[in-house]
Amino acid sequence: MRAYRAGDDIEGFVEYYSESYRLRWESMATWKSIPPALRDSFVKSVNEMAVVRKNSLKKIKNWRDKMLVEVLKLNRSCC
């Protein structure tokens, strides 16, 4: 569903993002594990996000769950 929304439909997603994904998949084809430098960079980047710095994991999960319920409610009233 995320890909459908990102591309305005699945055909659009494939058209807009296929080259980007191809480049990612090719670069990952030789990975046997996550390179340490990538792992460190990824962890650091996420931990520097304001939402992560300012909120507990429990609070973030509760917000996510609340928003998912709201999306489900919208979906039922949509069509």
Secondary structure, 3 states (H helix, E strand, C coil): CHHHHHCCCHHHHHHHHHHHHHHHHHHHCCCCCCCHHHHHHHHHHHHCCHHHHHCCHHHHHHHHHHHHHHHHHHHHHHC
